């Protein structure tokens, strides 16, 4: 039986540009190793049932067990998948974590965020993990407050990717990305969109709407009756983007990594928490009760990503 060096686990290949950047980073850092991928779709192995149809698919029950049993190490590769704000995420990923523990594998969580102090069960499980890296100070404090000491502060995995320098050309766009989340519904986004259209006009820019989740974000732009592009096609537009105003975390990080200035529209604590870790202050917290959108500020503050170190890939036990 072939034993893989690392099984990479995450929410990949489901049309989310940010999550796919995380996978790309894992593959880049593990390029000399024998790796397999476990994710919801289009991977070497698929997750446990997640959705009504998959409940009746026997392969969805066997595939994770086979994948984990054939791997020396299990790496949960980045993101906010253990998210107390979204109980559904626990139903998908905790069974994989439990299976990895039962099968006595080396387990690593690299580049993760946590939206609250973990409860008793999750704390118990996380104590069984070899090492956890948090991508923001707030997440690290949540784990430390739960008594976990197998943790450190390290980069979001996408920030470890190397991007080619952009040759700036005529800058004519304001890059905009939206998503819905809890109380941030289409009505809220419409008000935000009106303000951003006014701001773009003041800046003498056109708005470039971009879907970083190819299904969910696209539906928003369709509902708004806006033309838009997909994030996979964004590279050709980068030389012409002056500013960004984005909600999705990796839309903000991708822009800042490409030296584009702008404002982060924080829909959840993980966005604000990560950017504040790098002393980036140009953040609009969309969860504030007294939210004021009249003073959106597009300053020239960028991020020094070297403030936080890369993930400790060398500690994985091959």
Secondary structure, 3 states (H helix, E strand, C coil): CCCEEEEEECCCCCCEHHHHHHHHHHHHHCCCCCEEEEECCCCCEECCCCCCHHHHCCHHHHHHHHHHHCEEEEEEEEECCCCCCCHHHHHHHHHHHHHHHHCCCEEEEEEECCCCCCCHHHHHHHCCCCEEEECCHHHHHHHHHCCCCCEEECCCHHHHCCCCCCCCCCCCEEEEECCCECCECHHHHHHHHHHHHHHHHHCCCEEEEEECECCHHHHHHHHCCCCCEEHHHHHHHHHHEEEEEECCHHHHHHHHHCCCEEEEEECCHHHHHHHHHCCCCCEEECCCCCCCCCCCCCCCCCCCHHHCCCCCHHHCCC
